[in-house]
Amino acid sequence: MVKTNFNPLIKTTVDYLTRKEAWKYGFIKYSVIKKMIIYATKHNRLYIIRKIFVSLIDKGYIEKKRNVARSYMYRFINPNATKVVPKQITITFE
């Protein structure tokens, strides 16, 4: 049994998706992301591809949205985007 270290594969995939600016594609099917992971990592085993994909979801790189047809659509989130925290300010005049 061969153990695969997924961290370098995940980093390679995130780097590739960042270079492609995949967040501009919006919500896309799993099959499209799967093809990009296969191209970036040069692996064809579906177990490895699915494991990388699930790891990307768990780490917050990919957002999941339920579709009307009971399927899911996925969107890559820009890791370089600034995170804006909205704050509410109340000003009272006397």
CNS distance restraints for C-alpha pairs under 8 A (distance, minus, plus):
assign (resid   5 and name CA) (resid   9 and name CA) 7.68 0.50 0.50
assign (resid   6 and name CA) (resid  10 and name CA) 6.03 0.50 0.50
assign (resid   6 and name CA) (resid  52 and name CA) 6.89 0.50 0.50
assign (resid   7 and name CA) (resid  11 and name CA) 6.16 0.50 0.50
assign (resid   8 and name CA) (resid  12 and name CA) 6.07 0.50 0.50
assign (resid   9 and name CA) (resid  13 and name CA) 6.12 0.50 0.50
assign (resid   9 and name CA) (resid  41 and name CA) 6.17 0.50 0.50
assign (resid   9 and name CA) (resid  52 and name CA) 7.32 0.50 0.50
assign (resid  10 and name CA) (resid  14 and name CA) 6.14 0.50 0.50
assign (resid  10 and name CA) (resid  52 and name CA) 6.05 0.50 0.50
assign (resid  10 and name CA) (resid  55 and name CA) 7.67 0.50 0.50
assign (resid  10 and name CA) (resid  56 and name CA) 7.23 0.50 0.50
assign (resid  11 and name CA) (resid  15 and name CA) 6.07 0.50 0.50
assign (resid  12 and name CA) (resid  16 and name CA) 6.14 0.50 0.50
assign (resid  12 and name CA) (resid  40 and name CA) 6.66 0.50 0.50
assign (resid  12 and name CA) (resid  41 and name CA) 6.78 0.50 0.50
assign (resid  13 and name CA) (resid  17 and name CA) 6.11 0.50 0.50
assign (resid  13 and name CA) (resid  36 and name CA) 7.99 0.50 0.50
assign (resid  13 and name CA) (resid  37 and name CA) 5.98 0.50 0.50
assign (resid  13 and name CA) (resid  40 and name CA) 5.76 0.50 0.50
assign (resid  13 and name CA) (resid  41 and name CA) 6.73 0.50 0.50
assign (resid  14 and name CA) (resid  18 and name CA) 5.99 0.50 0.50
assign (resid  14 and name CA) (resid  61 and name CA) 7.86 0.50 0.50
assign (resid  15 and name CA) (resid  19 and name CA) 6.18 0.50 0.50
assign (resid  16 and name CA) (resid  20 and name CA) 6.21 0.50 0.50
assign (resid  16 and name CA) (resid  40 and name CA) 6.28 0.50 0.50
assign (resid  17 and name CA) (resid  21 and name CA) 6.04 0.50 0.50
assign (resid  17 and name CA) (resid  22 and name CA) 5.39 0.50 0.50
assign (resid  17 and name CA) (resid  36 and name CA) 7.74 0.50 0.50
assign (resid  17 and name CA) (resid  76 and name CA) 7.73 0.50 0.50
assign (resid  18 and name CA) (resid  22 and name CA) 6.41 0.50 0.50
assign (resid  18 and name CA) (resid  78 and name CA) 6.98 0.50 0.50
assign (resid  18 and name CA) (resid  79 and name CA) 7.61 0.50 0.50
assign (resid  21 and name CA) (resid  25 and name CA) 7.95 0.50 0.50
assign (resid  21 and name CA) (resid  78 and name CA) 7.69 0.50 0.50
assign (resid  22 and name CA) (resid  26 and name CA) 7.75 0.50 0.50
assign (resid  22 and name CA) (resid  75 and name CA) 7.93 0.50 0.50
assign (resid  22 and name CA) (resid  76 and name CA) 6.01 0.50 0.50
assign (resid  22 and name CA) (resid  78 and name CA) 7.99 0.50 0.50
assign (resid  23 and name CA) (resid  75 and name CA) 6.35 0.50 0.50
assign (resid  23 and name CA) (resid  76 and name CA) 4.91 0.50 0.50
assign (resid  23 and name CA) (resid  77 and name CA) 5.60 0.50 0.50
assign (resid  23 and name CA) (resid  78 and name CA) 5.92 0.50 0.50
assign (resid  25 and name CA) (resid  75 and name CA) 7.63 0.50 0.50
assign (resid  26 and name CA) (resid  74 and name CA) 7.97 0.50 0.50
assign (resid  26 and name CA) (resid  75 and name CA) 5.65 0.50 0.50
assign (resid  26 and name CA) (resid  76 and name CA) 7.72 0.50 0.50
assign (resid  27 and name CA) (resid  65 and name CA) 7.99 0.50 0.50
assign (resid  27 and name CA) (resid  73 and name CA) 5.43 0.50 0.50
assign (resid  27 and name CA) (resid  74 and name CA) 4.97 0.50 0.50
assign (resid  27 and name CA) (resid  75 and name CA) 4.56 0.50 0.50
assign (resid  27 and name CA) (resid  76 and name CA) 7.97 0.50 0.50
assign (resid  28 and name CA) (resid  32 and name CA) 6.72 0.50 0.50
assign (resid  28 and name CA) (resid  33 and name CA) 7.55 0.50 0.50
assign (resid  28 and name CA) (resid  73 and name CA) 5.30 0.50 0.50
assign (resid  28 and name CA) (resid  74 and name CA) 5.30 0.50 0.50
assign (resid  28 and name CA) (resid  75 and name CA) 6.29 0.50 0.50
assign (resid  29 and name CA) (resid  33 and name CA) 6.89 0.50 0.50
assign (resid  29 and name CA) (resid  72 and name CA) 7.21 0.50 0.50
assign (resid  29 and name CA) (resid  73 and name CA) 5.13 0.50 0.50
assign (resid  29 and name CA) (resid  74 and name CA) 6.18 0.50 0.50
assign (resid  30 and name CA) (resid  34 and name CA) 5.95 0.50 0.50
assign (resid  30 and name CA) (resid  72 and name CA) 7.93 0.50 0.50
assign (resid  30 and name CA) (resid  73 and name CA) 6.93 0.50 0.50
assign (resid  30 and name CA) (resid  74 and name CA) 6.75 0.50 0.50
assign (resid  31 and name CA) (resid  35 and name CA) 6.26 0.50 0.50
assign (resid  32 and name CA) (resid  36 and name CA) 6.52 0.50 0.50
assign (resid  33 and name CA) (resid  37 and name CA) 6.21 0.50 0.50
assign (resid  34 and name CA) (resid  38 and name CA) 6.16 0.50 0.50
assign (resid  34 and name CA) (resid  49 and name CA) 6.76 0.50 0.50
assign (resid  34 and name CA) (resid  50 and name CA) 7.87 0.50 0.50
assign (resid  34 and name CA) (resid  53 and name CA) 7.69 0.50 0.50
assign (resid  35 and name CA) (resid  39 and name CA) 6.19 0.50 0.50
assign (resid  36 and name CA) (resid  40 and name CA) 6.08 0.50 0.50
assign (resid  37 and name CA) (resid  41 and name CA) 5.97 0.50 0.50
assign (resid  37 and name CA) (resid  42 and name CA) 7.93 0.50 0.50
assign (resid  37 and name CA) (resid  49 and name CA) 6.67 0.50 0.50
assign (resid  38 and name CA) (resid  42 and name CA) 5.35 0.50 0.50
assign (resid  38 and name CA) (resid  43 and name CA) 5.49 0.50 0.50
assign (resid  38 and name CA) (resid  44 and name CA) 6.12 0.50 0.50
assign (resid  38 and name CA) (resid  49 and name CA) 6.92 0.50 0.50
assign (resid  39 and name CA) (resid  43 and name CA) 7.73 0.50 0.50
assign (resid  43 and name CA) (resid  48 and name CA) 7.42 0.50 0.50
assign (resid  43 and name CA) (resid  49 and name CA) 7.30 0.50 0.50
assign (resid  44 and name CA) (resid  48 and name CA) 7.85 0.50 0.50
assign (resid  44 and name CA) (resid  49 and name CA) 7.32 0.50 0.50
assign (resid  45 and name CA) (resid  49 and name CA) 6.42 0.50 0.50
assign (resid  46 and name CA) (resid  50 and name CA) 5.91 0.50 0.50
assign (resid  47 and name CA) (resid  51 and name CA) 6.07 0.50 0.50
assign (resid  48 and name CA) (resid  52 and name CA) 6.19 0.50 0.50
assign (resid  49 and name CA) (resid  53 and name CA) 6.20 0.50 0.50
assign (resid  50 and name CA) (resid  54 and name CA) 6.09 0.50 0.50
assign (resid  51 and name CA) (resid  55 and name CA) 6.12 0.50 0.50
assign (resid  52 and name CA) (resid  56 and name CA) 6.22 0.50 0.50
assign (resid  53 and name CA) (resid  57 and name CA) 6.45 0.50 0.50
assign (resid  54 and name CA) (resid  58 and name CA) 6.17 0.50 0.50
assign (resid  55 and name CA) (resid  59 and name CA) 6.05 0.50 0.50
assign (resid  56 and name CA) (resid  60 and name CA) 6.23 0.50 0.50
assign (resid  56 and name CA) (resid  61 and name CA) 5.22 0.50 0.50
assign (resid  56 and name CA) (resid  62 and name CA) 5.89 0.50 0.50
assign (resid  57 and name CA) (resid  61 and name CA) 5.86 0.50 0.50
assign (resid  57 and name CA) (resid  62 and name CA) 4.84 0.50 0.50
assign (resid  57 and name CA) (resid  63 and name CA) 6.58 0.50 0.50
assign (resid  57 and name CA) (resid  64 and name CA) 7.67 0.50 0.50
assign (resid  60 and name CA) (resid  77 and name CA) 7.79 0.50 0.50
assign (resid  61 and name CA) (resid  76 and name CA) 5.93 0.50 0.50
assign (resid  61 and name CA) (resid  77 and name CA) 5.39 0.50 0.50
assign (resid  61 and name CA) (resid  78 and name CA) 7.60 0.50 0.50
assign (resid  61 and name CA) (resid  79 and name CA) 7.05 0.50 0.50
assign (resid  62 and name CA) (resid  74 and name CA) 6.42 0.50 0.50
assign (resid  62 and name CA) (resid  75 and name CA) 5.46 0.50 0.50
assign (resid  62 and name CA) (resid  76 and name CA) 4.46 0.50 0.50
assign (resid  62 and name CA) (resid  77 and name CA) 5.69 0.50 0.50
assign (resid  63 and name CA) (resid  74 and name CA) 5.55 0.50 0.50
assign (resid  63 and name CA) (resid  75 and name CA) 5.12 0.50 0.50
assign (resid  63 and name CA) (resid  76 and name CA) 6.36 0.50 0.50
assign (resid  63 and name CA) (resid  77 and name CA) 6.84 0.50 0.50
assign (resid  64 and name CA) (resid  72 and name CA) 6.58 0.50 0.50
assign (resid  64 and name CA) (resid  73 and name CA) 5.97 0.50 0.50
assign (resid  64 and name CA) (resid  74 and name CA) 4.69 0.50 0.50
assign (resid  64 and name CA) (resid  75 and name CA) 6.66 0.50 0.50
assign (resid  65 and name CA) (resid  72 and name CA) 5.55 0.50 0.50
assign (resid  65 and name CA) (resid  73 and name CA) 5.29 0.50 0.50
assign (resid  65 and name CA) (resid  74 and name CA) 6.24 0.50 0.50
assign (resid  66 and name CA) (resid  70 and name CA) 6.56 0.50 0.50
assign (resid  66 and name CA) (resid  71 and name CA) 5.95 0.50 0.50
assign (resid  66 and name CA) (resid  72 and name CA) 4.48 0.50 0.50
assign (resid  66 and name CA) (resid  73 and name CA) 6.32 0.50 0.50
assign (resid  67 and name CA) (resid  71 and name CA) 5.15 0.50 0.50
assign (resid  67 and name CA) (resid  72 and name CA) 5.23 0.50 0.50
assign (resid  67 and name CA) (resid  73 and name CA) 6.40 0.50 0.50
